[in-house]
Amino acid sequence: MNTPLMVSALYISSLKSGKITFTEQSAVTRRGLLHDRFCIVVDEDGCMLTQRELPRMVLIEADFHGTDLTLRTPGLKGLAIRRSIDQNCLRQVDIFKKKWPGIDQGDQASEWLSAFLERKCRLLFQAPYCDRSVSSRYGLPGEEVSYADSAPITIALQSSLTDLNDHLPTGVPSVQPEAVRVNIWIKGEENPFADDHWGKIRIGNHVVCRIPEGHKRCEMTNIDPTTGEVRADGEPWRTLKSYRHNRFSQKAVPITQGPINVGDPVVIVESR
């Protein structure tokens, strides 16, 4: 008898490349999970900054409560600011050589982040009127995304993570979900990476997502999410490269929106 598929965990990171945190419930919007990657750190030239350049970013936690944004990180007093959507503070952010709009969140946030990251930078917020299109490689007209790399949502199977850990060399610590930065984890499928063949899924009673392609991982997976340090042994990216060509998880684009909860059933609507 087949085990029903269901959502086993939800994770969001309000700050792109910041700390990713577990939540029992969220909502799927046209740009992804609510508040996921809606803020981004940029340098003085407006180019995005991520863990690729600054691994310690993984320690920065950003929380939204209404119109308030709170930033926290070890060793620095937290900062609470009122989120701005002032169009007078609009500026452009360079994400993979393309320009997209964002709202500068002021000098206080800039000084706080610059102190922790030891580099001059600024914080931008993606206001509702700050459109950003899904990657032209697979995006459809009208589809939008937050400041995530390319797709609004990332999904993966729990069995795939187990399989990756089983392939790691002896003595290498197990990979935790936070290291691969997946939004929606799904359990009930015993075959690792079976989601490579999914084309469309329904989650709960409201959410339908299409799955255009798999996700090719970069070496950010080697950053310890608890310390912000890069593993010297190149794991788990080295192992993932050896047998999966760096592919782990799937990119998902919402077709319909609505609430999502841990425990929601997942149904494969179409294969690819």
Buried (B, 14 or more C-beta within 10 A) or exposed (E): EEEEBBBBBBBBBBBBBBBBBEBEEBBBBBBBBBBBBBBBBBBEEBBBBBBEEBBBBBBBBBBBEEEEBBBBBEEBEEBEBEBBBEEEBBEEBBBEEEEBBBBBBBEEBBBBBBEBBEBEBBBBBBBEEBEBBBBEEBBEEEBBBBBBBBBBBBBBBBBBBBBBBEBBEEEBEEBEBBBBBBBBBBBBBEEBBBBBEBEBBBBBEBBBBBBBBBBEBEBBBBBBBEEBEEBEEEBBBBBBBEEBEBBBBBBBBBBEBBBBBBEBEBEBBEEE
